[in-house]
Amino acid sequence: MCLPQAKVVADKFHLIRHVNGAVGKVRSNIQGGNSRGKRRDLFHSRYKLLKGLERLANWERERLRRLFYRYPELKEA
């Protein structure tokens, strides 16, 4: 209202920050939060989920494919 000519913009940094937070929250919920029965495959894949596709090695891509197959809700995040 005060600035009718202003445009709403979203910068890359904040967009990626929110996406990473959402993925982390879903991963943590699937993993079991702070329970002792954490799923190791999710815990060890934490940084691979946040890494850019172009920076992933072939073995990391394959591991993520298996992870997304096992936990489809993670893929949707």
BAFI-3210 file (N, C-alpha, C; in Angstrom, 3 decimals, decimal comma, padded with zeros to 6 digits):
// residues 77
n [1|2|3|4|5|6|7|8|9|10|11|12|13|14|15|16|17|18|19|20|21|22|23|24|25|26|27|28|29|30|31|32|33|34|35|36|37|38|39|40|41|42|43|44|45|46|47|48|49|50|51|52|53|54|55|56|57|58|59|60|61|62|63|64|65|66|67|68|69|70|71|72|73|74|75|76|77]
n.u [000,813|001,921|004,021|003,326|004,607|006,562|008,163|007,705|010,228|012,184|015,105|017,842|019,376|017,698|015,537|016,698|017,546|015,109|014,113|016,097|015,732|013,149|013,563|015,376|013,759|011,785|013,425|014,429|012,061|011,307|013,488|013,255|013,484|014,815|015,128|016,530|016,562|017,509|017,576|020,241|020,967|019,598|020,671|023,373|023,148|022,570|024,021|024,344|021,793|021,464|023,319|024,212|022,934|024,665|027,096|027,284|028,766|028,775|028,255|027,085|024,752|023,437|023,068|021,298|019,133|018,301|017,592|015,455|013,680|013,170|012,111|009,607|008,321|010,364|011,421|009,373|009,597]
n.v [-001,183|001,239|001,517|001,413|000,908|-000,900|-004,068|-007,488|-009,651|-012,664|-013,838|-015,989|-017,085|-017,012|-018,533|-021,078|-021,563|-021,921|-024,178|-026,083|-026,182|-027,297|-029,827|-030,852|-030,947|-032,838|-035,081|-035,411|-035,988|-038,444|-039,926|-040,153|-038,180|-037,294|-039,808|-042,966|-044,859|-044,075|-043,881|-044,970|-044,660|-042,382|-040,481|-040,437|-039,499|-036,881|-034,519|-035,077|-034,827|-032,104|-031,195|-029,899|-031,209|-031,310|-031,452|-033,892|-037,094|-040,112|-042,405|-041,209|-040,192|-042,569|-043,632|-041,738|-042,161|-044,722|-044,107|-042,311|-044,078|-045,811|-044,074|-042,377|-040,002|-038,300|-037,690|-036,152|-033,874]
n.w [000,000|000,781|-000,978|-004,011|-006,457|-005,971|-006,398|-005,611|-004,750|-004,816|-003,531|-004,450|-002,348|000,007|-000,844|-001,312|001,265|002,652|001,323|001,933|004,698|004,844|003,677|005,536|007,816|007,097|006,691|009,277|010,695|009,530|010,227|012,935|014,802|017,855|018,840|019,937|017,999|015,450|011,898|010,180|007,459|006,622|008,331|007,576|005,020|005,069|004,211|001,533|000,553|000,508|-001,224|-004,442|-007,517|-009,724|-008,483|-007,303|-006,946|-008,943|-007,337|-005,149|-006,246|-006,888|-004,355|-003,287|-005,016|-004,203|-001,593|-001,993|-003,166|-001,064|000,858|-000,041|000,726|001,333|-001,124|-002,156|-000,632]
ca.u [000,000|002,767|004,901|002,597|005,485|007,536|007,952|008,099|011,241|012,744|016,488|018,238|019,857|016,597|014,751|017,419|017,538|013,820|014,025|016,972|015,076|012,030|014,138|015,934|012,664|011,192|014,418|014,469|010,831|011,387|014,593|012,809|013,779|015,926|015,051|017,754|016,438|017,699|017,917|021,590|021,072|019,147|021,625|024,601|022,844|022,136|024,675|024,108|020,478|021,559|024,330|023,685|022,973|025,853|028,285|027,233|029,455|027,839|027,853|026,188|023,455|022,818|022,641|020,099|018,042|017,821|016,978|014,151|012,818|012,806|011,339|009,029|007,970|011,575|011,520|008,370|010,008]
ca.v [000,000|002,423|001,572|000,693|000,582|-001,903|-005,440|-008,518|-010,517|-013,707|-014,078|-017,397|-017,507|-017,274|-019,626|-022,325|-021,733|-022,476|-025,538|-026,933|-026,360|-028,224|-031,171|-031,265|-031,255|-034,106|-036,117|-035,602|-036,662|-039,844|-040,526|-040,453|-037,073|-037,516|-041,154|-043,758|-045,734|-043,299|-044,662|-044,551|-044,241|-040,995|-039,648|-040,298|-038,860|-035,513|-033,518|-035,425|-034,296|-030,658|-030,917|-029,707|-032,400|-031,272|-031,687|-035,243|-038,181|-041,154|-043,266|-040,430|-040,161|-043,887|-043,753|-040,913|-042,850|-045,783|-043,447|-041,798|-045,236|-046,342|-043,059|-041,502|-038,692|-037,498|-037,231|-035,105|-032,661]
ca.w [000,000|000,876|-002,155|-005,066|-007,575|-005,538|-006,855|-004,660|-005,346|-003,966|-003,930|-004,476|-001,031|000,926|-001,396|-001,037|002,714|003,044|000,772|002,746|005,990|004,668|003,467|006,820|008,736|006,665|006,974|010,720|011,107|009,095|010,961|014,284|015,709|018,778|019,413|019,807|016,844|014,219|010,712|009,808|006,067|006,545|009,053|006,792|003,737|005,360|003,362|000,129|000,196|000,340|-002,235|-005,784|-008,365|-010,582|-007,662|-006,750|-007,644|-009,390|-006,226|-004,297|-006,940|-006,733|-002,957|-003,140|-005,717|-003,311|-000,453|-002,434|-003,396|000,247|001,582|-001,064|001,272|001,264|-002,512|-002,347|000,083]
c.u [000,863|003,630|004,249|003,468|006,483|007,149|008,431|009,082|011,675|014,169|016,840|018,641|018,700|015,699|015,398|017,443|016,230|013,648|014,881|016,364|013,936|012,535|014,698|014,859|012,013|012,142|014,457|013,229|010,843|012,401|014,202|013,137|014,986|015,927|016,339|017,739|016,587|018,064|019,223|021,684|020,610|020,140|022,878|024,381|022,446|022,737|024,514|022,765|020,538|022,534|023,679|023,890|024,249|027,139|028,324|028,035|028,418|027,356|026,914|024,790|022,712|022,307|021,377|018,905|017,434|017,096|015,589|013,173|012,285|011,894|010,749|008,652|009,169|011,758|010,544|008,763|010,852]
c.v [001,255|002,612|000,808|000,281|-000,538|-003,286|-006,404|-009,444|-011,562|-013,952|-015,550|-017,900|-017,880|-018,411|-020,968|-022,601|-022,367|-023,912|-026,491|-027,190|-027,358|-029,656|-031,701|-031,670|-032,592|-035,257|-036,433|-036,325|-038,136|-040,592|-040,867|-039,363|-037,368|-038,910|-041,925|-044,635|-044,988|-044,224|-044,125|-044,044|-042,802|-040,060|-039,393|-039,625|-037,398|-034,491|-033,812|-034,888|-032,802|-030,251|-030,771|-030,937|-032,447|-031,555|-033,080|-036,219|-039,239|-042,035|-042,525|-040,334|-041,478|-044,079|-042,931|-041,538|-043,938|-045,202|-042,919|-042,933|-045,764|-045,384|-042,064|-040,114|-037,746|-036,911|-036,087|-033,797|-031,826]
c.w [000,000|-000,364|-003,306|-006,249|-007,239|-006,060|-005,767|-005,372|-004,322|-004,439|-003,728|-003,086|-000,106|000,438|-001,069|000,458|003,185|002,527|001,603|004,118|005,915|004,492|004,780|007,818|008,385|006,982|008,461|011,230|010,725|009,944|012,389|015,273|016,556|019,396|019,153|018,568|015,525|013,068|010,161|008,376|005,883|007,210|008,219|005,443|003,891|004,408|001,876|-000,345|-000,101|-000,765|-003,611|-006,650|-009,207|-009,804|-007,061|-007,598|-008,023|-008,249|-005,273|-004,922|-006,768|-005,302|-002,710|-003,850|-004,839|-002,105|-000,807|-002,708|-002,063|001,029|000,575|-000,558|001,287|-000,140|-002,782|-001,675|-000,843]
res [m|c|l|p|q|a|k|v|v|a|d|k|f|h|l|i|r|h|v|n|g|a|v|g|k|v|r|s|n|i|q|g|g|n|s|r|g|k|r|r|d|l|f|h|s|r|y|k|l|l|k|g|l|e|r|l|a|n|w|e|r|e|r|l|r|r|l|f|y|r|y|p|e|l|k|e|a]
***
